[in-house]
Structure formats: structure tokens, C-alpha cells
Amino acid sequence: MPEPTPHLFFETVKAYQSTVALKAAIELNVFSAISEGHTNPALMAKRCGATERGVRILCDYLTVKGFLAKSEDLYRLTPDSDTFLNPKSPEYIGSAIAFLLSDPMQNAFQNLTTAVQKGGTALSQEGTLAPDHPAWTAYAKGMAPVMQFPAQLLAEHLDPNADHPLTVLDIAAGHGLFGLAFAQRNPQATITALDWPNVLTVAQTHAQERGLSDQFKTLSGNALETEFGEGFNIAILANILHHFDPDTCITLLKKVHHSLDTNGRVAILEFIPNNDRISPPEDAAFALVMLATTPQGDVYTFDELNTMCLRSGFSHTTLHALGHGEQQVIIGHK
């Protein structure tokens, strides 16, 4: 057996330092500066509006943490940073800090002890599920780049030929990219996006930017209370069910089942842990986010989600890996 070491303790306790260092680098445009050729502290300081000493210490820290590489006094982006933190990259995700490090999210985790004692968020009675909560506007704006590729993969999976009329209901649409991915591929697809009014303005902007406004409709309200309508071919529940307890999930799934046509399908995108609830690591760990931010949210295994779908009237489900990130999609068939 290896000797005991306090390394994990200190790395975990100091983890906030890595978070704020990365946040500072994104806010100061450090990754942009390096990508533009400002690779030493003097040039970076001018480009970033900072001091040479400050930039040097920050960049050395980012090098230690693996975000940069250094040769003599010159810095360069690692392949990961060039792909995901260079704003010129089509896969840039730096904007996600607007949601992941927003005040509601940080406040929720600063009160985690109370959340554990309560068995649910310490933020308020409803947590981030409160009507028109500002966190979801931040989510829609900041997380859109993160979800762009999974949205495209989901549309390809469910509508591979993109050659026939299709009606899609995107529930709690947020940024709207999951529905819009169908419209981008299929000019005969029409999308109905449901969310709070303040969030739908972000989705509408994304539709306009892509020239898809004619295929995009909005429906304002609470997913548990608002009437969806009927006859949809596909309903999308992307990153929604984990916010609720199982009974509420079944209530929502029953509404979805009613809204679909005879051969309709629901696509449920989720973090899905194994039955041991500790693997895979990212899927299992997401349960802590739900404990901190929601009254009764959780991550659910495939068996649990399958049972919810069957109890809601769906005939059967299938599980699919999209081939990008940790999340998987369950397809429920009416």
C-alpha cells in the first residue's frame, strides 16, 4: 500500500485558486493575447491592460496547471487551450464562466453544509427553480457554445436524413440550440421553444443569428404548468429532469407523452451514473450540483430513468452515447 499523503486534501482545499486564476485569464484576454503573438509578459501586459509582473505570475501559474506551455520567457497555448479557450476557435467555451461562476451558483456552494443538513438547496425554498431566475439567462448566454456540438449530434441521430416535415418541442430550451440544430439541418423542421420569457429572448437571438426565425416559435411559461399542444414528432428534455424528484419527472414526462404524435419520441439528455452512483466520475459528481442548487434534484441511473418513462406511458427506451462529453441520451418511444 502507498504511504498516506495529504496531497488530495491540499489540492482540494486550494482548488478555488485555480478557478479564480482561470477566470482572471479569461477576463483579461490572456489566451487571446497569446494567440495573437503577444507571447512575453511585456507584450501581454500592454495587450491585457495589466502589469508585467502580474501577467508573468498569472501565466506561470497557468503553466503549472497545464493551461499554457513556457519556453524561456515565452508562453504558448496548449492544444486544449487553443481549442477551448482561444476566442477565435469555433469550439471556444470560455463564456461558460458567466453561468458556472455566477453569484447564484457560487452562493449555493458556499452554503453546502446547510444544503446537506436540509437535503436540498440553502438558497431559498425553490433555489434556481424560482420563476424567471436570473441564473437561466446567464446559462442561456454562457453555456450555448458548450452545447452547440451535442445539439448537432442529437439532431443528426434523431433526424439523419433531414428530408421530411418535422415538428420539434424543445422544453426549457434555454439557449435554444438543441431545437435550432434540427432547423439548421432540415428546412422542413419547425421548432417550438418553451422557457421563461427572459430566457427566450436569448434563444430568439440565436435563431435570428442563424437565419432561422421563420422556423422558430416560442412558448412562455413553466414546463410543469404550461400546455404544450399536441402532435409533435420529437420532444427534447435536455438537462431538465435532474432538477426534480422522480414523481415530478414522471408528471413532466406524462405531459410530454400526451404532446407527441403516435410515433413520437422524447430525447432525454442527462448525466447518467452507473448503479454504484460513483462512476463515471463526472456523471456521478453532478448530483452535488443538484443538492446545492435545487430542492430535490438528483442524477438518475438508466434504470431509474427507464422506469420513469415506462410509468409515463412510453412503450420502451433506448440509450445512446452521442460521442461527445459525458452526457448520454435516452430516447423514449411513444
C-alpha positions in Angstrom: 0.0 0.0 0.0 1.3 3.5 -0.8 2.1 5.8 2.1 -0.7 8.2 3.2 -0.3 11.7 1.7 -2.2 14.9 2.4 -1.9 15.9 -1.3 -5.5 15.4 -2.1 -6.6 17.4 0.9 -4.4 20.4 -0.1 -5.3 20.2 -3.8 -9.0 20.2 -2.9 -8.8 23.0 -0.4 -6.8 25.2 -2.7 -8.9 24.4 -5.8 -10.6 27.8 -5.7 -7.3 29.3 -6.6 -7.2 27.6 -9.9 -10.8 28.7 -10.6 -10.1 32.4 -10.0 -6.8 32.3 -11.9 -8.6 30.9 -15.0 -11.4 33.4 -14.6 -8.9 36.2 -14.4 -7.1 35.0 -17.5 -10.3 34.8 -19.5 -11.4 38.3 -18.3 -8.0 39.8 -19.1 -8.0 38.1 -22.6 -4.7 36.3 -21.8 -5.5 33.5 -24.2 -6.4 35.9 -27.0 -3.2 37.8 -26.5 -1.0 34.7 -26.8 -2.9 33.6 -29.8 -2.2 37.0 -31.4 1.5 36.7 -30.9 1.8 38.6 -27.6 3.8 35.9 -26.0 6.1 37.5 -23.4 5.0 39.4 -20.3 5.8 42.8 -21.6 3.7 42.4 -24.8 0.9 40.7 -22.9 0.8 43.4 -20.3 0.1 46.0 -22.9 -2.5 43.9 -24.7 -4.3 42.9 -21.5 -4.2 46.3 -19.7 -2.2 44.7 -16.8 1.2 44.9 -15.2 4.1 42.9 -16.5 4.7 41.4 -13.0 1.0 40.4 -12.7 0.9 38.8 -16.1 4.1 36.9 -15.5 2.9 35.4 -12.2 -0.5 34.5 -13.6 0.9 32.9 -16.7 3.5 30.9 -14.7 0.6 29.6 -12.5 -1.4 28.7 -15.6 1.6 26.9 -17.0 2.0 24.9 -13.8 -1.7 24.0 -14.0 -1.4 22.9 -17.7 -3.3 25.7 -19.5 -0.1 27.2 -21.0 3.4 26.0 -22.0 6.6 28.1 -21.5 10.0 28.2 -23.1 12.4 30.8 -21.6 10.1 33.8 -21.2 7.7 33.0 -24.0 4.3 31.4 -23.5 2.2 29.4 -25.9 -1.3 27.8 -25.8 -1.6 24.1 -25.2 -3.7 22.2 -27.7 -6.6 22.2 -25.2 -6.4 25.9 -24.5 -6.1 26.7 -28.2 -9.2 24.7 -28.9 -11.4 25.7 -26.0 -10.1 29.0 -24.6 -9.0 30.9 -27.7 -12.0 33.1 -28.6 -11.1 32.7 -32.3 -11.7 28.9 -32.1 -15.2 27.6 -33.2 -15.1 25.4 -30.0 -14.5 28.3 -27.6 -16.2 27.7 -24.2 -14.7 30.4 -22.1 -18.1 32.2 -21.9 -19.4 29.4 -19.7 -17.9 31.1 -16.7 -20.8 33.6 -16.8 -23.0 30.8 -15.6 -20.7 28.4 -13.8 -19.2 31.2 -11.7 -22.3 33.3 -11.4 -23.3 34.6 -8.0 -26.2 32.1 -7.6 -24.0 29.1 -8.3 -21.2 30.3 -6.0 -23.6 31.2 -3.2 -25.2 27.8 -3.5 -21.9 26.0 -2.9 -20.8 28.4 -0.2 -23.9 27.2 1.8 -23.4 23.5 1.0 -23.2 22.5 4.7 -26.7 23.8 5.1 -27.9 22.1 1.9 -26.6 18.7 3.2 -28.4 19.3 6.5 -31.6 20.2 4.7 -31.3 17.7 1.9 -31.7 20.4 -0.7 -30.6 23.9 -1.6 -30.0 26.5 1.0 -30.5 29.4 -1.5 -34.3 29.7 -1.0 -37.3 27.4 -1.0 -37.1 27.0 -4.8 -33.4 27.6 -5.4 -32.6 28.1 -9.1 -36.0 26.7 -10.0 -37.7 30.0 -8.9 -39.7 31.7 -11.8 -37.6 33.9 -14.1 -34.4 33.1 -12.0 -31.5 35.2 -13.5 -29.3 32.1 -13.5 -31.0 30.8 -16.5 -30.4 33.8 -18.6 -26.7 33.5 -17.7 -27.0 29.8 -18.6 -28.5 30.5 -22.0 -25.9 33.1 -22.9 -22.8 31.4 -21.4 -23.4 27.7 -22.0 -24.5 27.9 -25.6 -21.0 27.2 -27.0 -20.7 24.2 -24.8 -23.9 22.7 -26.0 -23.6 23.5 -29.7 -21.8 20.3 -30.7 -24.0 17.9 -28.6 -27.1 19.6 -30.1 -25.8 18.9 -33.6 -25.1 15.3 -32.8 -28.6 14.9 -31.3 -30.2 16.3 -34.4 -28.1 14.0 -36.6 -29.1 11.0 -34.5 -32.9 11.7 -34.5 -33.3 13.1 -38.0 -30.4 11.6 -40.0 -31.9 12.3 -43.5 -33.4 15.7 -42.7 -35.7 15.3 -45.7 -39.3 15.4 -44.3 -41.5 17.7 -42.3 -40.7 17.6 -38.6 -42.2 19.3 -35.5 -40.0 19.6 -32.5 -40.8 20.8 -29.0 -37.8 22.0 -27.1 -38.8 22.1 -23.4 -36.8 24.5 -21.1 -35.0 25.4 -24.2 -32.5 27.9 -22.7 -30.2 28.9 -25.5 -32.4 27.1 -28.0 -29.6 25.3 -29.7 -31.0 21.8 -29.4 -34.1 22.7 -31.3 -32.3 25.0 -33.7 -29.9 22.2 -34.6 -32.9 20.4 -36.2 -33.9 23.6 -38.1 -30.3 24.1 -39.4 -30.2 20.6 -40.9 -33.8 20.4 -42.1 -35.6 23.3 -43.7 -38.9 21.5 -43.2 -38.5 21.4 -39.4 -40.4 23.8 -37.2 -39.3 24.3 -33.6 -41.4 25.4 -30.6 -39.2 26.5 -27.7 -40.6 26.7 -24.2 -39.0 28.7 -21.4 -39.3 31.7 -19.2 -39.7 35.0 -21.2 -36.4 36.4 -20.2 -34.6 33.3 -21.3 -36.5 33.0 -24.6 -35.1 36.4 -25.7 -31.6 34.7 -25.8 -33.0 31.7 -27.8 -34.7 34.1 -30.3 -31.4 36.0 -30.8 -29.7 32.7 -31.6 -32.4 31.9 -34.1 -32.1 35.3 -35.8 -28.3 35.0 -36.0 -28.7 31.7 -37.8 -31.4 33.0 -40.1 -33.9 30.5 -38.7 -36.6 32.8 -37.2 -39.2 31.6 -39.7 -38.8 28.0 -38.4 -38.7 29.1 -34.7 -41.7 29.7 -32.4 -41.7 30.4 -28.7 -43.9 29.4 -25.8 -43.5 31.2 -22.5 -44.1 29.6 -19.1 -43.3 26.9 -16.6 -42.8 23.4 -18.2 -44.8 21.8 -15.4 -47.8 24.1 -15.9 -47.9 25.4 -19.5 -49.9 23.5 -22.1 -47.6 22.2 -24.8 -50.1 21.4 -27.5 -50.2 18.1 -29.4 -48.9 16.3 -32.4 -45.2 16.9 -32.0 -42.8 14.4 -33.7 -40.0 15.0 -31.2 -39.8 16.5 -27.7 -36.4 17.5 -26.2 -35.7 17.3 -22.5 -32.1 18.4 -22.4 -30.6 18.7 -18.9 -34.0 19.1 -17.2 -35.1 16.0 -15.3 -32.1 16.2 -12.9 -33.7 19.3 -11.4 -36.7 17.4 -10.0 -37.6 14.4 -7.8 -38.8 11.2 -9.5 -42.5 12.0 -9.1 -42.2 15.4 -10.7 -40.1 13.9 -13.5 -43.0 11.4 -14.2 -45.5 14.3 -14.1 -43.5 16.1 -16.8 -42.9 13.0 -18.9 -46.7 12.3 -18.9 -47.3 15.8 -20.3 -44.6 15.1 -22.9 -46.1 11.8 -23.8 -49.5 13.4 -24.4 -47.9 16.1 -26.6 -46.4 13.6 -29.1 -48.0 12.1 -32.1 -48.5 8.3 -32.4 -44.9 7.6 -33.4 -43.4 10.5 -31.4 -40.1 10.3 -29.5 -38.7 12.1 -26.5 -35.0 12.8 -26.3 -33.7 13.0 -22.7 -30.1 14.3 -22.4 -28.7 13.7 -19.0 -25.7 12.9 -16.8 -26.4 9.2 -16.2 -24.3 7.5 -13.5 -23.9 3.7 -13.1 -25.9 1.9 -10.5 -23.0 2.3 -8.0 -23.6 6.1 -8.2 -19.9 6.9 -8.1 -19.0 6.2 -11.7 -18.4 7.6 -14.3 -16.9 10.4 -12.2 -18.4 13.4 -14.0 -21.9 12.0 -14.2 -21.9 10.9 -10.5 -20.4 14.1 -9.2 -23.1 16.2 -10.8 -25.5 15.1 -8.1 -23.7 17.6 -5.8 -24.7 20.5 -8.1 -28.3 19.5 -7.8 -28.1 19.2 -4.0 -26.6 22.7 -3.8 -28.9 24.4 -6.2 -32.3 22.7 -6.2 -34.8 21.5 -3.5 -34.9 17.8 -4.7 -32.9 17.4 -7.8 -30.5 14.5 -8.4 -28.8 12.4 -11.1 -30.6 9.2 -12.2 -29.3 5.9 -13.4 -30.6 4.5 -16.7 -32.8 2.0 -14.8 -34.4 4.9 -12.9 -35.0 7.0 -16.0 -36.3 4.0 -17.9 -38.8 3.3 -15.1 -39.9 6.9 -15.2 -40.5 6.7 -18.9 -42.4 3.4 -18.7 -44.6 4.8 -15.9 -45.3 7.8 -18.0 -46.7 5.7 -20.9 -43.7 5.3 -23.2 -43.5 1.8 -24.7 -39.8 1.4 -24.5 -36.5 3.4 -24.3 -33.0 3.1 -25.8 -29.8 4.5 -24.5 -27.2 6.2 -26.8 -23.8 7.8 -26.4 -23.5 10.9 -28.5 -19.8 10.6 -28.7 -19.1 14.0 -27.2 -18.6 14.7 -23.5 -20.0 12.8 -20.6 -23.7 13.0 -21.2 -25.9 10.4 -22.9 -29.3 10.5 -24.5 -32.3 8.3 -23.7 -34.8 8.0 -26.5 -38.4 7.3 -25.2 -40.7 5.9 -27.9 -44.4 6.5 -27.6 
